[in-house]
Amino acid sequence: MNKNIYKKNLEENKIAIEKRINKYFDSPSILDEAMKYSMEAGKRIRASLYLETCKILGHDLSGADIDFALAIEMLQSYTLVHDDLPAMDNDDYRRGKESTHKHFGEDIGILTGDALLNEGANLIFSLAKENPAYIRAGDYLFNKLGKRGVIYGQVLDLEERKDYDLDYILRVYGKKTADFFVASLVAGGLVAGADSKVIESLEKYGYYLGLGFQIQDDLLESDYTDELNILNIMDRQAANSILDEINKKCELAISDIENNDFYIFLIDYLSKRNY
């Protein structure tokens, strides 16, 4: 497996999304400025999961798929903008710069998150009017982001700030982080017309990939005593062992999917990143 090919794919996906962001948010309004600001400097991993899954499963990418990937990134940014608010995690910085509510004020921060959610939905509805394949993909995506998925994960995160165990951490991460990974993968599978067996494999892969991603995030944190973090309940060596076990399950989950080299590459890439 040539890892450089897949790194190039990630970079090309990122460039395509960022070009689309610059074109989409071209109004001089404070809201467009704040929405664009909140989307800057992302890794575009979820968008790449969607785009690469489409390709792996034989779907020819079009401008509509770039727009679907853009919608995924809008929805991801909305979750981060709201996650950073004082009523939630109260984070002053995101991606190496001031979080949206710190830069524009809490009022605009709330509205920015709301607007990103609505724009993401709007974009997907527009695509679905032209091609019904995007209806199923959008339906799956929003179910995973809703009260039984990502939002529920945030509720769990807020509920338990001490005396938690590994089961609780994995439960939170499985909802708050992994469900978005699953949604991005399965959306690509649905657009590509994948059968139920492939969809099930993508769901398992996305779950373990999301867990691994979040645990690596924990391992990169230097100040985590007041946050939900695996290093608050075990040492670094034990956490790395957990991550290794999750990565093995992740790779096994997509062993039956042909041309799965990108997926295998991504396991290693995300769990060994340093930012």
C-alpha positions as CSV (number, residue, x, y, z in Angstrom):
1,M,0.0,0.0,0.0
2,N,1.4,3.4,-1.1
3,K,0.5,5.7,1.8
4,N,1.4,8.7,-0.2
5,I,-1.4,8.1,-2.6
6,Y,-3.9,8.2,0.2
7,K,-2.4,11.3,1.8
8,K,-2.7,12.9,-1.6
9,N,-6.3,11.9,-1.7
10,L,-7.0,13.5,1.7
11,E,-5.2,16.7,0.6
12,E,-7.1,16.9,-2.7
13,N,-10.4,16.4,-0.9
14,K,-9.5,19.1,1.5
15,I,-8.6,21.5,-1.3
16,A,-11.9,20.8,-3.1
17,I,-14.0,21.4,0.0
18,E,-12.2,24.6,0.9
19,K,-12.6,26.0,-2.6
20,R,-16.3,25.2,-2.2
21,I,-16.4,26.9,1.2
22,N,-14.9,30.1,-0.2
23,K,-17.4,30.2,-3.0
24,Y,-20.4,29.4,-0.8
25,F,-19.7,32.0,1.9
26,D,-19.0,35.0,-0.3
27,S,-21.4,37.5,1.4
28,P,-20.0,40.4,3.4
29,S,-22.5,39.7,6.2
30,I,-21.3,39.0,9.8
31,L,-23.0,35.6,9.7
32,D,-21.3,34.5,6.6
33,E,-18.0,35.7,8.0
34,A,-18.5,33.8,11.2
35,M,-19.7,30.6,9.4
36,K,-16.6,30.7,7.2
37,Y,-14.4,31.4,10.2
38,S,-15.8,28.4,12.0
39,M,-15.0,26.1,9.1
40,E,-11.4,27.1,8.6
41,A,-8.5,24.7,9.3
42,G,-10.5,21.5,9.6
43,K,-8.9,18.2,8.6
44,R,-12.0,17.4,6.4
45,I,-11.9,13.7,7.6
46,R,-15.6,13.2,7.6
47,A,-16.0,14.7,4.1
48,S,-13.2,12.5,2.9
49,L,-14.9,9.4,4.4
50,Y,-17.9,10.2,2.3
51,L,-16.0,11.0,-0.9
52,E,-13.6,8.1,-0.7
53,T,-16.4,5.6,0.2
54,C,-18.3,6.8,-2.9
55,K,-15.2,6.1,-5.0
56,I,-14.3,2.7,-3.4
57,L,-17.9,1.5,-4.0
58,G,-17.9,2.5,-7.7
59,H,-19.8,5.8,-7.6
60,D,-18.4,8.4,-10.0
61,L,-18.0,11.7,-8.1
62,S,-19.8,14.8,-9.3
63,G,-20.3,18.4,-8.1
64,A,-23.3,17.1,-6.1
65,D,-21.0,14.9,-4.1
66,I,-18.7,17.8,-3.3
67,D,-21.7,19.7,-2.1
68,F,-22.8,16.7,0.0
69,A,-19.3,16.6,1.5
70,L,-19.5,20.4,2.1
71,A,-22.8,19.8,4.0
72,I,-21.1,17.2,6.2
73,E,-18.4,19.8,7.0
74,M,-21.0,22.4,7.8
75,L,-22.7,20.0,10.2
76,Q,-19.4,19.1,11.8
77,S,-18.6,22.8,12.3
78,Y,-22.0,23.4,13.8
79,T,-21.4,20.7,16.4
80,L,-18.0,22.2,17.3
81,V,-19.2,25.8,17.5
82,H,-21.9,24.8,20.0
83,D,-19.6,22.4,21.8
84,D,-17.3,25.3,22.6
85,L,-20.0,27.5,24.1
86,P,-19.8,28.5,27.8
87,A,-22.8,26.4,28.6
88,M,-21.1,23.4,27.1
89,D,-17.3,22.8,27.2
90,N,-16.5,26.5,27.5
91,D,-13.4,26.4,25.2
92,D,-11.7,29.6,24.2
93,Y,-9.7,28.1,21.4
94,R,-10.4,25.7,18.5
95,R,-8.0,24.6,15.8
96,G,-5.2,27.0,17.0
97,K,-7.3,30.1,17.0
98,E,-10.1,31.7,19.1
99,S,-13.3,29.7,19.1
100,T,-16.2,31.3,17.2
101,H,-18.0,32.6,20.3
102,K,-14.8,34.1,21.6
103,H,-14.1,35.8,18.3
104,F,-17.6,37.1,17.4
105,G,-19.4,37.0,20.8
106,E,-21.6,34.4,22.3
107,D,-24.8,35.6,20.5
108,I,-23.2,35.3,17.1
109,G,-21.6,32.1,18.1
110,I,-25.0,30.5,18.9
111,L,-26.5,31.8,15.6
112,T,-23.5,30.6,13.6
113,G,-24.0,27.1,14.8
114,D,-27.7,27.3,14.1
115,A,-27.0,28.7,10.6
116,L,-24.5,26.0,9.8
117,L,-27.0,23.3,10.8
118,N,-29.7,24.9,8.6
119,E,-27.4,25.4,5.6
120,G,-26.2,21.9,5.8
121,A,-29.8,20.6,5.8
122,N,-30.7,23.0,3.0
123,L,-27.9,21.8,0.8
124,I,-28.8,18.2,1.2
125,F,-32.5,18.9,0.5
126,S,-31.4,20.7,-2.7
127,L,-29.4,17.7,-3.8
128,A,-32.2,15.3,-2.9
129,K,-34.6,17.1,-5.2
130,E,-32.3,16.3,-8.1
131,N,-31.3,12.7,-7.1
132,P,-33.3,10.5,-4.7
133,A,-30.1,8.7,-3.6
134,Y,-29.3,11.7,-1.5
135,I,-32.6,11.3,0.4
136,R,-31.5,8.1,2.0
137,A,-28.1,9.4,2.7
138,G,-29.4,12.6,4.2
139,D,-31.9,10.7,6.3
140,Y,-29.3,8.4,7.7
141,L,-26.9,11.3,8.4
142,F,-29.4,13.4,10.3
143,N,-30.6,10.4,12.4
144,K,-27.0,9.8,13.5
145,L,-26.5,13.5,14.3
146,G,-29.7,13.8,16.3
147,K,-31.1,13.0,19.8
148,R,-30.0,9.3,19.6
149,G,-26.6,10.0,18.2
150,V,-24.1,12.9,18.3
151,I,-26.4,15.2,20.4
152,Y,-27.0,12.4,22.9
153,G,-23.3,11.9,23.2
154,Q,-22.9,15.6,24.1
155,V,-25.6,15.1,26.8
156,L,-23.7,12.1,28.2
157,D,-20.5,14.2,28.2
158,L,-22.2,17.0,30.2
159,E,-23.8,14.6,32.6
160,E,-20.7,12.8,33.8
161,R,-17.7,14.9,34.8
162,K,-16.2,12.6,37.5
163,D,-16.1,9.0,38.7
164,Y,-16.5,7.6,35.2
165,D,-15.1,4.4,33.9
166,L,-13.9,3.0,30.5
167,D,-17.4,1.8,29.6
168,Y,-18.8,5.2,30.1
169,I,-16.0,6.9,28.1
170,L,-16.6,4.5,25.2
171,R,-20.3,5.1,25.4
172,V,-19.8,8.8,25.1
173,Y,-17.2,8.5,22.3
174,G,-19.4,6.0,20.4
175,K,-22.1,8.6,20.2
176,K,-20.4,12.0,20.2
177,T,-17.6,11.1,17.8
178,A,-18.1,7.7,16.2
179,D,-21.7,8.3,15.1
180,F,-20.6,11.1,12.8
181,F,-17.9,8.9,11.3
182,V,-20.4,6.2,10.7
183,A,-22.9,8.6,9.2
184,S,-20.3,10.0,6.7
185,L,-19.3,6.5,5.6
186,V,-22.8,5.1,5.3
187,A,-24.0,8.2,3.4
188,G,-21.3,7.4,0.8
189,G,-22.4,3.8,0.8
190,L,-26.1,4.7,0.3
191,V,-25.3,7.1,-2.6
192,A,-23.2,4.4,-4.2
193,G,-26.0,1.8,-3.9
194,A,-24.2,-0.5,-1.4
195,D,-26.0,-3.6,-0.2
196,S,-26.9,-4.2,3.5
197,K,-23.8,-6.3,4.2
198,V,-21.5,-3.5,3.0
199,I,-23.5,-1.0,5.0
200,E,-23.1,-3.1,8.1
201,S,-19.3,-3.3,7.6
202,L,-19.1,0.4,7.2
203,E,-21.1,1.0,10.4
204,K,-18.7,-1.3,12.4
205,Y,-15.6,0.3,10.8
206,G,-16.9,3.8,11.5
207,Y,-17.7,3.0,15.1
208,Y,-14.1,1.7,15.8
209,L,-12.5,4.4,13.7
210,G,-14.3,7.1,15.7
211,L,-13.4,5.5,19.0
212,G,-9.7,5.4,18.0
213,F,-9.8,9.0,16.7
214,Q,-11.2,10.3,20.0
215,I,-8.8,8.2,22.2
216,Q,-5.9,9.6,20.1
217,D,-7.3,13.1,20.8
218,D,-7.2,12.3,24.5
219,L,-3.6,11.1,24.2
220,L,-2.6,14.4,22.6
221,E,-4.2,16.6,25.3
222,S,-1.8,18.2,27.8
223,D,-4.5,19.6,30.2
224,Y,-7.3,17.2,30.6
225,T,-8.1,16.9,34.3
226,D,-11.4,18.8,34.0
227,E,-12.5,17.0,30.9
228,L,-13.7,13.5,30.0
229,N,-10.5,11.9,29.0
230,I,-9.2,8.3,29.1
231,L,-6.0,9.4,30.8
232,N,-8.0,10.3,33.9
233,I,-8.8,6.7,34.5
234,M,-5.7,4.9,33.2
235,D,-2.1,5.6,32.3
236,R,-0.8,6.3,28.8
237,Q,0.5,2.8,28.2
238,A,-2.9,1.2,29.1
239,A,-4.7,3.7,26.9
240,N,-2.4,2.9,24.0
241,S,-3.1,-0.8,24.4
242,I,-6.9,0.0,24.3
243,L,-6.2,2.0,21.1
244,D,-4.3,-0.9,19.5
245,E,-7.2,-3.3,20.3
246,I,-9.7,-0.9,18.7
247,N,-7.6,-0.5,15.6
248,K,-7.5,-4.3,15.1
249,K,-11.3,-4.5,15.4
250,C,-11.5,-1.5,13.0
251,E,-9.4,-3.3,10.3
252,L,-11.3,-6.5,10.7
253,A,-14.6,-4.7,10.2
254,I,-13.8,-3.9,6.6
255,S,-11.9,-7.0,5.7
256,D,-14.6,-8.1,3.3
257,I,-14.7,-4.9,1.4
258,E,-12.7,-4.9,-1.8
259,N,-10.2,-2.1,-2.5
260,N,-10.1,-1.2,1.2
261,D,-6.6,0.1,1.3
262,F,-7.7,3.7,2.0
263,Y,-9.7,2.5,5.0
264,I,-6.7,0.6,6.4
265,F,-4.4,3.6,5.8
266,L,-6.8,5.9,7.6
267,I,-6.7,3.7,10.8
268,D,-3.0,4.2,11.1
269,Y,-3.1,7.8,9.9
270,L,-5.6,9.0,12.5
271,S,-4.3,7.0,15.4
272,K,-0.7,8.2,14.9
273,R,-1.4,11.9,14.1
274,N,0.2,14.5,16.4
275,Y,-2.5,17.2,16.1
